Amino acid sequence: MINSLNIKQVFIWVIFIASQILFAQNIILYNKAFCFMYVGFILLLPISVSRNYVLLIAAFTGFVIDIFYNSLGTHMAATILMAFIRPLWINAITPRGGYENIESPTAKDLGLAWFLAYSLPLVFIHLCLVFFIEAGGFHMFFFVIFKAITSTFLTVFVLIIIQYLFYSKGRFS
């Protein structure tokens, strides 16, 4: 775990959480699209991190967000679900030969099209769970789906901007 999750990852986690609490919480478009950039930390974790550690990190991340959003486990449940599906989805979209020398699944390393195919479904699943829990059921199904779709696009758009501004391209790509 020390090799996979070092001090740099802890620092990045703090930045994602602080950015969500201080800034992204207030990024709302027409009361229909909300930005949940903290999911970017889970999405951008190195591929080599084991599933158990990703689940623990996701649980802790969701717990911290729940504390600041006062949402009683909503974000924790959604983040754990996304972290559980993440390795399955990475395996599903990985080509037969695999990837050469790729540490993290970033847009700069694997391309924008790959990152969109990777992140859009995971963020959508995460946000559907968050919004359906907040709605208290399926009685506002179409409104919740619309809100999840718009929030997914906003969140992924912000994550792409963050990657191109702050993440450096891998050595071998």
Contacts in CASP RR format, 6 or more apart in sequence:
PFRMAT RR
TARGET T0000
AUTHOR 0000-0000-0000
METHOD contacts of the structure
MODEL  1
MINSLNIKQVFIWVIFIASQILFAQNIILYNKAFCFMYVGFILLLPISVS
RNYVLLIAAFTGFVIDIFYNSLGTHMAATILMAFIRPLWINAITPRGGYE
NIESPTAKDLGLAWFLAYSLPLVFIHLCLVFFIEAGGFHMFFFVIFKAIT
STFLTVFVLIIIQYLFYSKGRFS
1 50 0 8 1.000
1 53 0 8 1.000
4 46 0 8 1.000
4 48 0 8 1.000
4 49 0 8 1.000
4 50 0 8 1.000
4 53 0 8 1.000
5 49 0 8 1.000
5 53 0 8 1.000
5 57 0 8 1.000
9 45 0 8 1.000
9 46 0 8 1.000
12 41 0 8 1.000
12 44 0 8 1.000
13 41 0 8 1.000
13 57 0 8 1.000
13 61 0 8 1.000
16 37 0 8 1.000
16 38 0 8 1.000
16 40 0 8 1.000
16 41 0 8 1.000
17 38 0 8 1.000
17 41 0 8 1.000
17 61 0 8 1.000
17 64 0 8 1.000
17 65 0 8 1.000
19 37 0 8 1.000
19 38 0 8 1.000
20 36 0 8 1.000
20 37 0 8 1.000
20 38 0 8 1.000
20 65 0 8 1.000
21 65 0 8 1.000
21 68 0 8 1.000
24 35 0 8 1.000
24 36 0 8 1.000
24 37 0 8 1.000
24 38 0 8 1.000
24 158 0 8 1.000
25 68 0 8 1.000
25 69 0 8 1.000
27 34 0 8 1.000
27 35 0 8 1.000
27 154 0 8 1.000
27 158 0 8 1.000
28 34 0 8 1.000
28 35 0 8 1.000
29 150 0 8 1.000
29 154 0 8 1.000
32 146 0 8 1.000
32 147 0 8 1.000
32 150 0 8 1.000
32 151 0 8 1.000
33 147 0 8 1.000
33 150 0 8 1.000
33 151 0 8 1.000
33 153 0 8 1.000
33 154 0 8 1.000
34 147 0 8 1.000
34 151 0 8 1.000
34 154 0 8 1.000
34 155 0 8 1.000
35 151 0 8 1.000
35 154 0 8 1.000
35 155 0 8 1.000
35 158 0 8 1.000
36 123 0 8 1.000
36 126 0 8 1.000
36 127 0 8 1.000
36 130 0 8 1.000
36 151 0 8 1.000
36 155 0 8 1.000
37 155 0 8 1.000
37 158 0 8 1.000
37 159 0 8 1.000
37 162 0 8 1.000
38 61 0 8 1.000
38 62 0 8 1.000
38 65 0 8 1.000
38 79 0 8 1.000
39 79 0 8 1.000
39 82 0 8 1.000
39 122 0 8 1.000
39 123 0 8 1.000
39 126 0 8 1.000
39 155 0 8 1.000
39 159 0 8 1.000
40 119 0 8 1.000
40 159 0 8 1.000
41 57 0 8 1.000
41 61 0 8 1.000
42 54 0 8 1.000
42 57 0 8 1.000
42 58 0 8 1.000
42 61 0 8 1.000
42 79 0 8 1.000
42 82 0 8 1.000
42 83 0 8 1.000
42 86 0 8 1.000
43 86 0 8 1.000
43 105 0 8 1.000
43 118 0 8 1.000
43 119 0 8 1.000
43 122 0 8 1.000
43 123 0 8 1.000
43 159 0 8 1.000
44 104 0 8 1.000
44 105 0 8 1.000
44 106 0 8 1.000
44 159 0 8 1.000
44 163 0 8 1.000
44 167 0 8 1.000
45 54 0 8 1.000
45 57 0 8 1.000
45 104 0 8 1.000
46 103 0 8 1.000
46 104 0 8 1.000
47 90 0 8 1.000
47 99 0 8 1.000
47 102 0 8 1.000
47 103 0 8 1.000
47 104 0 8 1.000
47 105 0 8 1.000
48 103 0 8 1.000
49 57 0 8 1.000
51 84 0 8 1.000
51 87 0 8 1.000
54 83 0 8 1.000
54 86 0 8 1.000
54 87 0 8 1.000
55 80 0 8 1.000
55 83 0 8 1.000
55 84 0 8 1.000
57 83 0 8 1.000
58 79 0 8 1.000
58 80 0 8 1.000
58 82 0 8 1.000
58 83 0 8 1.000
59 76 0 8 1.000
59 79 0 8 1.000
59 80 0 8 1.000
61 79 0 8 1.000
62 73 0 8 1.000
62 75 0 8 1.000
62 76 0 8 1.000
62 78 0 8 1.000
62 79 0 8 1.000
62 80 0 8 1.000
63 73 0 8 1.000
63 76 0 8 1.000
65 71 0 8 1.000
65 75 0 8 1.000
65 76 0 8 1.000
65 79 0 8 1.000
66 72 0 8 1.000
66 73 0 8 1.000
66 74 0 8 1.000
66 75 0 8 1.000
66 76 0 8 1.000
69 75 0 8 1.000
71 134 0 8 1.000
74 129 0 8 1.000
74 130 0 8 1.000
74 133 0 8 1.000
74 134 0 8 1.000
75 130 0 8 1.000
77 129 0 8 1.000
77 133 0 8 1.000
78 126 0 8 1.000
78 127 0 8 1.000
78 129 0 8 1.000
78 130 0 8 1.000
78 133 0 8 1.000
79 126 0 8 1.000
81 125 0 8 1.000
81 126 0 8 1.000
81 129 0 8 1.000
82 122 0 8 1.000
82 123 0 8 1.000
82 125 0 8 1.000
82 126 0 8 1.000
85 122 0 8 1.000
85 125 0 8 1.000
86 122 0 8 1.000
89 118 0 8 1.000
89 121 0 8 1.000
89 122 0 8 1.000
90 105 0 8 1.000
90 118 0 8 1.000
93 114 0 8 1.000
93 117 0 8 1.000
93 118 0 8 1.000
99 110 0 8 1.000
100 172 0 8 1.000
101 171 0 8 1.000
101 172 0 8 1.000
101 173 0 8 1.000
102 109 0 8 1.000
102 110 0 8 1.000
102 173 0 8 1.000
103 109 0 8 1.000
103 170 0 8 1.000
104 167 0 8 1.000
105 114 0 8 1.000
105 115 0 8 1.000
105 118 0 8 1.000
106 115 0 8 1.000
106 163 0 8 1.000
106 167 0 8 1.000
107 114 0 8 1.000
107 115 0 8 1.000
107 160 0 8 1.000
107 163 0 8 1.000
107 164 0 8 1.000
108 163 0 8 1.000
108 164 0 8 1.000
108 167 0 8 1.000
108 168 0 8 1.000
108 169 0 8 1.000
108 170 0 8 1.000
108 173 0 8 1.000
109 169 0 8 1.000
109 170 0 8 1.000
109 173 0 8 1.000
110 118 0 8 1.000
110 173 0 8 1.000
112 160 0 8 1.000
115 160 0 8 1.000
115 163 0 8 1.000
116 156 0 8 1.000
119 156 0 8 1.000
119 159 0 8 1.000
120 152 0 8 1.000
120 156 0 8 1.000
123 152 0 8 1.000
123 155 0 8 1.000
123 156 0 8 1.000
124 148 0 8 1.000
124 149 0 8 1.000
124 152 0 8 1.000
127 147 0 8 1.000
127 148 0 8 1.000
127 151 0 8 1.000
127 152 0 8 1.000
127 155 0 8 1.000
128 144 0 8 1.000
128 145 0 8 1.000
128 148 0 8 1.000
131 144 0 8 1.000
131 147 0 8 1.000
131 148 0 8 1.000
131 151 0 8 1.000
132 138 0 8 1.000
132 144 0 8 1.000
135 143 0 8 1.000
135 144 0 8 1.000
138 144 0 8 1.000
END
